[in-house]
């Protein structure tokens, strides 16, 4: 039996992200029981530490009654259980920190072509299965080999940051409104009309597509997903919701910009004759 008990108290801040297809009260009540959430450590520090002398309890064990002995045994077992829980928690913390979430071999994404001044910029994105962005590629024209190499390696650095858990909005805050040439009017993008640099344009596009940052767009969103049909507000039945869920699973979130309802095309009334001529 140990003679001393050392209790360490931690102050930990973390978040667990769950991606849900729909929200209802029953699902929210059981949200903590779901095991598909992504665990991210925000901050952890030691609050204080206490040491207890167990000698007194150990010396009087033989003099205790059977009932008191059972109580003491339960207390010791509870301490062991808490110790095992703390060990598991710390292990999960260590595994979550500095862990890279690799991209799937076959992933969704989109390509956006735009022109800034006389320079063409191609932005390629890659997404996880839940639609979260995990990588980008940047191709430019009329640039030297040095600039192209720098842009390619910059895209790799951003991709690694995203895969190690850096939030996209941190990159958006860092690079939006950066100023260098080429800059000016943007052609080919329906939401961005001008940019102060290539990086300003790229992260505006990513913020609009993946973070719904309408404040960074220059044109209003057409057919926003939160708009309801005024004539028939209850038109979205269970069948349509199931259809939207299927579309979310197979469609790039960045490409449709969460506007799944407007992107749906009803082909239920179309009949195609596939019979060949005899």
C-alpha positions in Angstrom: 0.0 0.0 0.0 1.2 3.5 -0.8 1.9 5.9 2.0 1.2 9.1 0.2 -1.5 10.3 -2.2 -0.6 13.1 -4.6 -3.6 14.9 -6.2 -3.0 17.1 -9.2 -5.8 19.5 -10.3 -5.8 20.6 -13.9 -7.6 23.4 -15.7 -8.3 22.2 -19.2 -10.1 23.9 -22.0 -11.1 21.8 -25.0 -13.8 21.5 -27.6 -15.5 18.6 -29.3 -17.0 19.2 -32.7 -19.9 17.0 -34.0 -21.1 17.2 -37.6 -24.9 16.6 -37.8 -27.2 16.3 -40.7 -30.1 17.7 -38.7 -30.8 19.1 -35.3 -33.5 18.0 -32.9 -33.9 18.0 -29.1 -33.5 14.2 -28.8 -30.2 14.2 -30.8 -28.9 17.2 -28.8 -29.6 15.4 -25.5 -27.5 12.4 -26.6 -24.8 14.4 -28.2 -22.2 13.8 -25.4 -22.6 10.0 -26.0 -21.6 10.2 -29.6 -18.1 8.9 -30.3 -17.7 10.5 -33.8 -16.7 14.0 -32.5 -13.4 15.6 -33.2 -11.5 16.4 -30.0 -9.3 19.5 -29.9 -7.2 20.8 -27.0 -7.3 24.6 -26.6 -5.4 25.0 -23.3 -4.3 23.0 -20.3 -2.4 24.0 -17.2 -1.8 22.7 -13.7 -4.0 24.5 -11.2 -2.6 23.2 -7.9 -1.3 20.0 -6.3 -2.0 18.5 -2.9 -0.2 15.7 -1.0 -2.0 13.6 1.6 -0.4 11.3 4.2 -2.1 7.9 4.2 -0.1 6.4 7.2 -2.9 7.1 9.7 -5.5 5.2 7.6 -3.1 2.3 7.0 -2.2 1.8 10.7 -5.9 1.6 11.7 -7.0 -0.8 9.0 -6.6 -3.9 11.2 -8.6 -2.3 14.0 -11.6 -1.5 11.7 -14.8 -3.4 11.6 -15.7 -5.4 8.5 -18.1 -2.7 7.4 -15.5 0.0 7.8 -13.0 -2.1 6.0 -15.3 -2.4 3.0 -15.8 1.4 3.0 -12.0 1.9 3.0 -11.6 -0.7 0.2 -14.3 1.2 -1.9 -12.4 4.5 -1.3 -9.1 2.9 -2.5 -10.8 1.4 -5.5 -12.4 4.7 -6.3 -8.9 6.4 -6.1 -7.6 3.7 -8.5 -10.5 4.2 -10.9 -9.9 8.0 -10.9 -6.2 7.4 -11.5 -7.0 5.2 -14.5 -9.4 7.8 -15.8 -6.8 10.5 -15.5 -4.2 8.3 -17.2 -6.6 7.7 -20.1 -7.5 11.4 -20.3 -3.9 12.5 -20.4 -3.2 9.8 -23.0 -6.0 11.1 -25.1 -4.6 14.6 -24.7 -1.2 13.6 -25.8 -2.6 11.7 -28.8 -4.7 14.6 -29.9 -2.0 17.2 -29.7 0.4 17.3 -32.6 -1.5 14.7 -34.5 -2.0 15.0 -38.2 -5.3 14.1 -39.7 -4.4 12.8 -43.2 -6.6 13.3 -46.2 -8.5 10.4 -47.7 -7.0 9.0 -50.9 -10.1 9.9 -52.9 -11.6 13.3 -51.8 -14.0 16.0 -52.9 -13.1 19.5 -53.7 -13.4 22.1 -56.4 -11.4 24.3 -58.8 -12.0 28.1 -59.0 -10.4 30.0 -61.9 -10.1 33.8 -61.7 -8.1 36.6 -63.2 -6.5 39.3 -61.1 -5.2 42.0 -63.4 -3.5 40.0 -66.2 -2.7 37.1 -63.9 -4.8 33.9 -63.9 -5.1 32.1 -60.6 -6.4 28.5 -60.2 -7.4 27.5 -56.7 -7.8 23.8 -56.0 -9.2 22.5 -52.7 -9.4 19.1 -51.1 -12.0 18.1 -48.5 -12.5 15.5 -45.8 -15.5 13.3 -45.9 -17.5 15.7 -43.6 -16.8 18.6 -46.1 -14.2 20.3 -44.0 -11.3 21.7 -46.0 -7.9 19.9 -45.6 -5.7 21.1 -48.4 -5.3 23.7 -51.2 -3.2 24.0 -54.3 -2.4 27.3 -56.1 -1.5 27.6 -59.8 -0.6 30.9 -61.4 0.2 32.1 -64.9 2.7 34.7 -66.1 4.9 34.1 -63.1 8.6 33.0 -63.0 9.7 29.6 -61.6 10.7 31.2 -58.3 7.2 32.7 -57.6 5.5 29.5 -58.7 7.7 27.4 -56.4 7.0 29.8 -53.5 3.2 29.7 -54.1 3.3 25.9 -54.3 5.2 25.5 -51.1 3.0 28.2 -49.4 0.0 26.0 -50.3 1.7 23.0 -48.9 2.4 24.8 -45.6 -1.3 25.9 -45.4 -2.5 22.4 -46.1 -0.2 21.0 -43.4 -1.6 23.5 -40.9 -5.2 22.6 -41.7 -4.4 18.9 -41.3 -2.8 19.5 -37.9 -5.9 21.3 -36.7 -5.2 25.0 -37.3 -8.6 26.6 -37.8 -9.2 28.1 -41.3 -10.4 31.4 -39.8 -6.9 31.9 -38.3 -5.5 31.9 -41.8 -8.3 34.1 -43.1 -7.5 36.7 -40.4 -3.8 36.6 -41.2 -4.0 36.9 -45.0 -7.2 38.8 -45.9 -6.4 42.4 -46.8 -2.7 41.8 -47.5 -1.5 44.2 -50.2 0.9 43.4 -53.1 0.8 43.1 -56.8 -1.0 41.7 -58.7 -4.1 43.4 -57.4 -7.3 45.1 -58.6 -10.4 43.8 -60.3 -11.2 40.1 -60.2 -12.9 38.4 -63.1 -14.4 34.9 -63.1 -15.6 34.8 -59.5 -19.2 35.6 -58.8 -18.7 36.7 -55.2 -15.4 38.6 -55.3 -15.0 41.6 -57.5 -11.7 43.0 -56.4 -8.7 41.9 -54.3 -5.6 43.6 -52.9 -3.4 40.6 -53.6 -3.5 37.0 -54.6 -3.5 35.9 -51.0 -6.4 38.3 -50.2 -8.4 36.8 -53.0 -7.6 33.2 -52.1 -8.6 33.4 -48.5 -11.7 35.5 -49.2 -12.8 32.7 -51.5 -12.1 30.0 -48.9 -13.8 32.0 -46.1 -17.0 32.5 -48.3 -17.1 28.8 -49.4 -16.2 27.1 -46.1 -16.9 29.6 -43.3 -20.0 31.4 -44.7 -18.2 34.7 -44.2 -20.6 36.8 -46.2 -19.0 40.0 -44.8 -16.0 39.3 -47.1 -18.0 38.9 -50.2 -18.7 41.8 -52.6 -22.0 40.5 -54.0 -25.0 39.0 -52.1 -25.6 35.3 -52.0 -28.3 34.2 -54.5 -30.8 31.7 -53.1 -29.3 31.4 -49.5 -29.9 28.0 -47.9 -31.6 29.7 -44.9 -34.4 31.1 -47.1 -37.7 29.3 -46.9 -40.4 29.1 -49.5 -43.0 31.7 -48.6 -45.8 30.0 -50.5 -45.1 26.6 -49.0 -43.0 26.8 -45.8 -43.5 23.1 -45.1 -42.3 21.9 -48.5 -39.1 20.3 -47.1 -40.5 16.9 -46.1 -38.5 13.9 -44.8 -38.0 12.7 -48.4 -36.4 16.0 -49.5 -34.3 16.1 -46.3 -33.0 12.6 -47.1 -32.2 13.7 -50.6 -30.3 16.7 -49.4 -28.3 14.4 -47.0 -27.3 12.3 -50.0 -26.3 15.4 -52.0 -24.1 16.5 -49.0 -22.4 13.2 -48.9 -21.4 13.3 -52.6 -21.0 17.0 -53.3 -18.2 19.4 -52.4 -19.2 21.7 -49.6 -17.0 24.5 -51.0 -18.4 24.1 -54.5 -22.1 24.6 -53.6 -21.2 26.9 -50.6 -23.9 25.2 -48.5 -26.6 26.2 -51.0 -27.7 22.6 -51.5 -31.4 23.3 -52.0 -30.7 25.7 -54.9 -28.3 23.2 -56.5 -30.8 20.3 -56.6 -32.3 19.6 -60.0 -35.6 17.7 -59.9 -35.5 15.0 -62.6 -38.5 13.0 -61.3 -40.7 13.9 -64.3 -38.0 13.2 -67.0 -38.3 9.9 -68.8 -35.5 8.6 -71.1 -36.1 6.0 -73.7 -33.1 3.7 -73.7 -34.6 1.1 -76.1 -32.6 0.7 -79.2 -34.0 0.4 -82.7 -34.8 -3.1 -83.9 
